[in-house]
Amino acid sequence: MFLGIDDTDSRTGMCTTYVGLRAILKLIDMGYDIIGYPNLVRLNPNVPWKTRGNGSVVIRFGVGKGSKLKIGEYEGESIFAYSHGSDDVKVKIESIAKHIERFFVLSDENTNPGMVLTSKKLPEWLYWKGVREILDLTMVEETLKKYNAKYIKYKLGRGIIGASCGIAWGKKRKTYELLTYTSSNYRFVDSDSVKEMDKAIKSTFDNYDYLNNYVAIMPNSATPVLYGIRGTIVEELVKAMSMIKSSEYNAYLIYETNQGTDDHLVRKKISEVKNYESVIVRGTVFSNPRRIVGGHVIFKIRDDTGVIECAAYEPTKQFRNVIEKLRIGDEVEVYGGIRGDRVTINIEKIKIMKVPEMREKLSNPVCPKCGRKMESVGRGKGYRCRKCGTRAGEDAAIYRIVPREIKTGFYEVPVIARRHLAEPLKLIKENIF
Ligand code: ATP
């Protein structure tokens, strides 16, 4: 059976992954086995109504078979799952709901939880739509009915969208995250230990931002999560956790996730780009970058279908310095999302494909016949000698090559500004997927 949960928390507290932990403990208590790692499935990062990272949680349970995996600990007791199993159990969604709904932050007007229970996996297209488009609640409900899935909506019940898309995730590309939890208000993570772990366990990523001295494993809003370590090799996460010096935690849980996979991105032509999507667009720089009020850097690119604005916003920090060095005529591939009324690509990373030589005119050409300085006929129209009438093209002038401060290659926003779904260059270079 697949249990999907979403939209349970608010900015003032809780976290859907913590509800996932409580659901796992309850399901084990009810006599069921957990099958595989629980899933933390990130969906469209541009949805306007997300709380933080637009993540839903999915737990598979039933009758366990195969080998036993340790997936976490709670109050010193190990939590186990089975490598595979059968879904042949009878359970009512209401009997699970009554134990976990007390962890939902229903008082927050933006929290609209949803739970989905199904023995059949939902179709994968639903995941791809959920991670790349905006879905309609009615369409999702109709799909759930077709698959005979049971669901509960709380308030608007929008959470069933994320819960269903999470169940539909086909895991073509996946990474892991180990999350530790605490109920204490005293929270501390030693930054030196994070740096040491980051250097020692190469399969982990986005732990520390060396440019901005920022510990990226710690959340910055109210939540039971103390820290989370992301990585590509699940077996190395517990070792990574043992290296972190921190305040106490009473539980940890390992999630299998689509974080760092770039699943949200679709290659598009400029005229096809729509709001609330994440895209890869190739084009030529059409207007030089300029820094506007607020520190954001804006420029435009063009392809054979149109022109689009791109932005490196202030939170992307040092990345803006790279963007500022682009010039009209450079060829780039922009990766990013569109969120808001203006169709502007919020850049996550950029591949600079071609940086043409730039030249600066020093003086007009000298007439090859009589040796006099020639004069310009008009902008872009070449030169003419006043004395003998000889004509010359634009290229005849005397130029200096201006050294470019930027090289071709892939550049990404620093860790502090990284999106959960964005594949870090580190993983791209290692050819992880
Ligand atoms: P947290 O990460 O802290 O759990 P969150 O950022 O995941 O919070 P939610 O509170 O879950 O944010 O809000 C996201 C809401 O958007 C959920 O109700 C979810 O069902 C819905 N949603 C997710 N993806 C889509 C989509 N593609 N189209 C429409 N709604 C979506």
Residues whose N, C-alpha, C, O or C-beta is under 5 A from the ligand:
A	BS01	ATP	D6 D7 T8 D9 T16 L43 N44 V47 W49 K50 T51 R52 G53 N54 G55 N112 K129 G130 V131 E133 I134 L135 R158 G159 I160 I161 G162 A163
